[in-house]
Structure formats: structure tokens, C-alpha cells
Amino acid sequence: MRILVIGAGEVGSSIAGSLADAHEIVVLDVDGDRVDSLTFEHDVLAIQGDGTSLDDLEAAEVEAADVVIASTDEDETNLVACGTVKTVSDAFTIARVEQPSFLRTWQRSRGVFGVDFMVCTDLLTAQAIVRIVGLPTARDVDPFANGLVQMAEFEVDADSPLAGQTVAEADTFDALTFAALVRDEEVVLPRGDTVIEADDQVVVIGRPDRVEAFAGAVSPEAETDVEDVVVVGGSTTAYQVARLLEERGLSPTLIEQDEARARELAEDLPKTTVLQHDATDRDFLEREHIGDADFVVSMLDSDEKNLLVALLSKRVGAARTVAVADNPQYVSLFQTVGVDVAVNPREVTAEDITRFTRERQAENVAIIEPEKAEVLEVEVGPESVLVGRPIREAVADLPAGFVIGAITRNGEFVTPRGDTVVEPNDHVVALVTNEAHDEVADQL
């Protein structure tokens, strides 16, 4: 496909880099320095220009684009760009917005603003955080097959019983598959004799209750029943987190320093206890027993404050912390110095947009390591190489770099084993390395 990306910021650059191997990518941005930088970093055609200008869009040959992704930091710019694209092109348009009000408008009238698909950063970030809260000790969680299958990524620390075990020794869970290990940012497809090392990240695919049980095996000392969640900050994303937690039956605590915003949130969140105070005040955290929390989610207006609140919360006793890091370079740094999970909203958004472009080949996608491996959900057709014979025979015709993690059939979970015979219309959830992706996707 020819894909035009409008905006070469963190989101646009991430999308362009992720898709460049498989598609013809053109990037349009008003900032000449960004354009030059992108030209050096990725195999894309980068053009300086305004995505809301018809002349600049035509200079980027928008008429030839199959997909246009408007991903600048300005909601209004993205909406105008999509509307302008539609005046001269039949391209499928995707707009990134931060304000949920634009998403609600679009959901009431799909296609409004000239947008075919809309991605809301605040809501996506909130959903990602709430999934992590729902599975303590996980670094990432993604549902597949309408929730019948779950992929989760856990870090194995030195105290975990899994550290030092082989995969065969650790594989004591039915309806669960060890799909990969991530070691020093490299993806390792595990064999039975592969030894799990401290600091490895283990990717498993399985039935949600089995994934939850595995979470307990990774960190037996960790609390698995989350009841007490504290959300720090009064942003739109923080509101969405509290709202989604309420929908899950929880009664979170939210801390917001601004009195008027705190009052507004208290009115909009009936099951949430809103405290008006500065969450970087350690005495306040101790006085309000924040150390008893199962989770503290820090979502203030600066990365430094989020790091401080997360570390203070751990210091006073909170079990686990999640901190938002707007700077993607801080994600690994936060986790290195003691934050359990750091979430970068732009990375979450870029992953979802990239996922949507891949869904033209698969039902669903989760990216494990950018440009290295991903988990696909594919509904297999009658011509699939998997159909009609045991998996151990079929995989011999597929490249290395492919692990079947789960199968669903007629709404039921099927644990894949060597003698399992895949049937037409089964949904297969599999981990695929980047090198094997195209060949596997074609044969499935």
C-alpha cells in the first residue's frame, strides 16, 4: 500500500518506521528539520509541507495514496487534513485526536470530518493502563478473539521462581503457551530446554484465567486481587482511567491539586473518592495511607512529577506503580529506577494506528517489540497451510519464527498441541517474528 503520514512527530515517525518495510511510505510535515531527520532514519519519502494545504497534499501525490494517517499533535489540524484529503482522494483516512469529544462526535456519525477511522490518545492510554491494573505484575496485556484469548508480557526478576528454570519446567499451565522471551531487546522463540533468565520478559498466550494464574507464578508474593487503586492527576486521561475502573466495579481514589478541577471530577465520578492536594507531598501520602494501595497510577503534567510520585508511593509502601512518560526515552529509565510500568501515550497511539493498518491482513495485532515481533489473530480459510492436518506437520511448511499460542473455534478456546487439527474458520493467535511475517501471513 501507499500510505501518506501527515506529521513527523513522535507518533508519525513511529508509524512511518513501523510500516516502512512493508509499504510505500510518504511523510508530510511543516518542519524541515523533522523531514530531514526522518529521511535519514527510515526508508520513506519525506516532504516538507502543510497537511491541511491542498497544494501540498497534491505535491505528496495524495491521489495515489491508499491510506492517509493524520497524526500531528493538533486535533483540529488532523481533522482539517482528513477533510481536505477527501476532496481529491478516495484514500482511507485515519485521524489521531486527543479530545474524546471529537471521538464521541465521530462515533455518532462515522465519516464526519472526512475521517474513516479515529484514534483517541487519551482513551487508548487509559484503556492500556486499566488492562495493566487488571493483571498485576504484567508489563503489557492485550485481548484477542473477543476476549477468549489473552496475550501478556511479564518481567522475571531475580527473586521469581521462574528465574533459572527451563521453559519445560515452567510450563505447568494448561491452556497457556510460552510464545517468546524478550532478552536485551531481542526476541527469543523458546524451546523446552531454553533457560529463563532474570530480567527476561516472558510473553505468554492463553486463556485469561490461565494467564492470571501464570501471573501469580511469576511473582508469588505479589497481590493479585486489586481493590485499592489511586489515580494521581486530574487530566482527561486520568478521568478516563477512574471512569473505566468504576466500570470494573472498583472505587478508586483520585488526587488532584486544583480545587475547581477536583470538584468537577468529584461530580462526574460518583464511585471515586477525590482528594484535593499536591500528590508530591510525602506527608500527605502517608496521612492518606497511599502506601496501602494495590496500585498508584501517576498521570500529572510532567514526567518528572510522575516519576517523583511513583517513587514516593513505592517508598511509603504502595504495591505497584504505573507512571505516564510523555518522553518515550524515559520509559525504560523509569522502569530501571523503580517504577513498575511506564506508559508513553504516543507509543500507545502509534501502536494502535499501526495495528489498524495491519488488520487488513489479520483480525487483530499486538506489537511485542517494534519491528521485531508481533502477535497476530488470523481467521484461517480453507486454503490455509494449517487446515486439515496436525499442527506438527503443517508448521514444517512454515518458516521459523512462528509460534501458535491459541486457537478459538465456534467461540470456544482450543489449546494448540502437536496433534491438533486446525479447521476452516478457526481463529489462530500466533507470535510471528518480523522476518517471517510476510511468508506466514500469506500462507495462513
N, C-alpha and C positions, 0 to 999 in steps of 0.2 A: 504494500500500500504506500501511497504518497501521503505523508502526514505533515501538516503545517502547524507548528507550535508557535503561538504568539506569546512572547515574554521569555526572556532568557535569565530569569532569576533562579533561585534555588529549585523551585518546583519545575519550571520549564526546562532547566538544564538537566535535572534528574530524569525527567520524562524522555528528553531527547537522547540522553546517553543510554537509557534502558532499551529504547526502541531502535536505535541506530543499526544494530546488527541485522535486524530482520526487515526493516522498512527503509524507504527513501524519506529522509527527514529534512525539512526546511524549517529554520527558526527565524522569526522576525522580532526584532527588538529595537527600541529607540536609542538605546545606549550603545555607542560604537565600541567602547571598551569591552562590554559584555560579549558583543558579537565577535570581536577578535579573539577573546578568550575561548569562546565556545568552538570556534573554528580550529583552534589548536588542540582542544581536549577531545573532541569527538568527530567521527566521520559524518558530519552533517553540513548542509549548505546554510550558512548563517548570513542574514541580510539585515542591514540597518534600515529601520522604518517603523511607522506607526500602524499598529494592528487595527486602528479604527479608521484609517485612511484607505479609501477605495483604490487610489492610485498605488499606494504601497502594497496593498494586498495583490493587486494585479501584477505588480512588479515581481511578487513572490509566486506568480502563476497559481493563484488560488483556484482558478477554474479547473486545474488539473488535480487538485487535492481530493483524496477520498475522505479524509478526516481532518478537521481543524480543531485544535485544542487551545482555548484562550485561558492562559494561566498566569497573567500578570498579578501583581499584588492589589490591583484596584478592581473591585467588583464591577463598577459601572463601565470601566474600560473593557472588561471581558464581555459584558452583555452587549455593548455597542459593537464590539468587534464581531461577535456572532451574528448580530442583526445585519451588519454590513456584508459579511460573507454570504449570507443567504440571498442578497440581491443579485449576486453574479455567479453563484455556485450551488451545486446540489450536495456539497460535502456534508458529511455528518458532523455536527458541531457539539463540542463539549466545553462547558464553561465552569471555571472554578470560582466559587464565591465564598466569602466568609460570613456574610449575614444570613442567618436562617430565614429571615423574612423573604429574601429573594427565592430561596428554595421552596418555601410554602406557596408563594405565588406561582412558581413554575409547576409545582405538583398539582395545583388546581387546574392548570391549563397547559398541558405538555406542549412544547413547541413555542410557547410565548418567549419573547425576546430573540427569537430565531435560534433558540437553544434546544438541541435534541436530547442532551443528557447533561444534568447539572450535578456538580460535586460540591458539597458544603464542608469546608475545612473544619469549622467548629464542631459540627455534628459528628464527622468522621473521627476526629480526635477524641471526643467524648465517648463514642462507642468503643474505640480501641482501648481506652483506659478502663471502662467498665468491664470489658471482657477480661482484662488482666486482673481486676479486683475479684472477678468471679472465679478465678483459678489461681489462688495464691501460689507463689514460687515460680509461676510461668513468666517468661520474658515476652512471649507473643502467643496469641491464641486466634485461630480462625476457624469458623464453621464451614462445613461442606454438606452437600446432599440434604439441604433443608434442615440442617442440624443433626442429622443421623450420624455424621462423622465429624470428628474434631481433630485439627492439627494443633499441636502445642510445642513450644520450644522452651526447654529448661536448661539452666546453667547448673553444672555439677560442681559443687565446691569441694574442698579437700576433706570436709567432715562428712560428706554424703556417703552412705553405704555403697553407692554405685561406683564411687571412685576406686579404680583398681580391679573392678570386676570385668569379665568379658561380657560381650553382648549376650552370649548364650546363657551365662549365669544370671544376668539381669533380666532376661526375657521370661518372666514368670507370670505374665498377664495374658489371659485370653483376649481376643478381640482388640489387640494392640500390636502395632508393628513399629520396630525401630527403623525409621526411614533414613536418618542421616546423623552424623556428628559434624559439628562445626568446630574446627580446631585451628586457632591462629588465622581466622577469617577464611580458611579453606574448607570446602565441603568434602567429607569422607563418607562414602557409602559403606555402612558397617557389614562385616561378616560375623559369623558366630564367634570366631576367635579374636575379633577386634577388642582391644582393651580400652575401656572408658577411663579417660584420664581426668584429673582435677582441672577445672576451668574449661572442660569441653562443654559445648552446648549440644544437648540431645534433642533431636526432632522426632516426635512420635506421632503416629496417625492411628486413630482408633475410635471405638465407641466412647461417647463422652464420659460415661461413668467409669470406664476403664482408664481413660486419660486422667480423670480426677484421682483414681486410686494410685496411678503411677506418680502423680504429683506428691502424694504422701510418702512414697518410697524414696523419691529424690531427696526430700527434706523431712524426715520423720518428726523432727522437733517443731516444725512449723505448724501454726494454727491453720486448719483447712476450712473451718466454718467461720466465714466472715460476717460479723454483725455490726461492728463499730467502725464506721468509716468517717474520716474527717476530710472535708474539701476546703482548701485554703485559697481564697480569692473569689472575687465577685464578677469575673468576666462572663461573657456569653457562654464560653466553653465550660466554665465551672458550673454555671447554671444548668447546662445540659447534662453534665455528669451527675449532679444532685438529682435532677429530674429522672434520669434513667435508673439511678439507684432506688429512688422511690418506687418506680415501676416494678422493680425486682422485690419489693416488699421491705426494703431497708428504710431506716430513719436516720439519715446521715446528719452530721454536724457541719455547718459551713461557717467559715471565719472570713469576714470582710471588714476592712478598716473604715471605709467611707460610710457614714451614718445613713445618708439618704439611700444609697445603693443597698445597704444591709436591710433597711426597712422594706424596700421594694422586693428584695429576694424573699424575705420572710412572708410577704403577702402571696408571692407566686409559688412558693414551695411549702405546702401545708404540712408535710411529714418531716420537714427538715428543721433542726434547731439552728437558728442563725445567731452567731455571736459577733458583736461589733468591736473589733480590736485589731491591733497590729500583731500578726502571727509570728513576727521575728522576735517578739518579746518572750524570752525563755521563762521568766517568772509567770507570765500569763499561761504559757503552755503547761507548766507544772500545776498551776492553780486550777486549770480546767481539765486536768487529768488526761491530756492528749497522749501521754505515754501509755495509756491503757488501750489505745486504738489498735485495731487489726490492720488498718491501712490509713496512711495520711497521703493525700493527693495534693501536691503543691502546684498551683496554677496562677501565680502572681504575674506582674507585668514586667519582670526582668528575670533573666536566667540566674543571676547572682542571688536574688532573693529566694528563688525556688530552691537553689542548692542549699542556701542557709537554712531555710525552713525544714527541708528534708533531713539535713544532718542534725539540726536541733531536735527534731521529732524523734529521730533514732536515739539521740543521746538521752532523752527523757524516757525512752522505753517503748516507743511505737514499734509494732512488729515488722511492718514493711512500709516502704515509701515509694511513691511514684512522683516524678518531677517532670514538668514540661520544660524542654530546652529548645528555644527558638533557633539557636545556633546549632546546626547539625554536628559541628565539630565537638560540641560539648557532650553529646550523647554518651560516647564511650568514656569520656573523662568523668562525668557524673557517676557512672556505674563503677568506675575504678575506685573512686574515693568514698563509696559507701551508699549511694542511692541505689535502691534495688532495681528500679526500672526507670529509664529516661525516655520520654516520648517527644519526638520532633514533629510538630503538626504538618510542616511542609513535606516531610518524608512520607507521612501517612497519606497525605493528599496525592502526592506523586505516585505512590504505590497503587492507590485506588484507580487513578486515571489510567495508569499502565495496565492494571488488571482489566479494565474495561476494554481496552483495545485488544487484549489477548483473548477476551471472551468470544471473539469471533471465531476462535478455534476451539475453545473449551467452555464448559459451563461455568467454571469458577477457577480462580487462580490466587495463590498466596506466594509472595516472593520471600524466599528464605534468606538468600544473600544476593544483593543486586548483581545482575549479570553473571551469576554462578549457578543458582539452582532455584527451582520453584516447585510448588505443589499444584497439580492440575486436577480438575474434575472433568472427566470426559464421558459422555454417553456414547457407548460403542455401537456402531452399526453392524449389519450382517457381514460386511466385507472386512471388518477389523481382524488383524492378525491374532487377536486374543480369542476370538469366538470359536466355540466348538471343540476345544481341546484343552487338556490340563495346562495350567499356567506354566509349569516347569518346562513344557515343550514349547509353548508359544514365546516365552521370553528368550529362548535361544535364537529366535529370529529378530530380536530387537537389540539395539546397541547397549553396551554397558552404560551405566549412568541412569538407570531406570529402576525404581522400586515401587511395586504396587502396595499401597498402605491399607486400602479398604475397598470394598465393593458394596453397593446397595442394589437390591433387586426387589421391585414391586413394594418399595417403601420399607424394606427390611434390611438390616445390616448383615453382611456376609463377611466372615473373616477369611481373607485370602490365604490359601495354603497351596502347596505344590500341585495337589491333585484337584484343586478347584477348577471347574469348567465354567468359563465366562459365557454368558448368554447375550444375544442381541438385546439392546436397550438397557443393559446393566449400566450403572454409573460406576466408573473406576476412578478412585482417588489415588494419585501416584506422584512420587517425587521424581523430578527429571532434572538432570544437570543441563547447563546451558549448551554444552557441546552436543548432547543427544536430543535436544528439544525438537528440532525440526523433523528429524527422521522418525522420532517416536510419535509426534503429533500426526504426521502423515499416515503412519501405519495403524494408529488406533482408530 
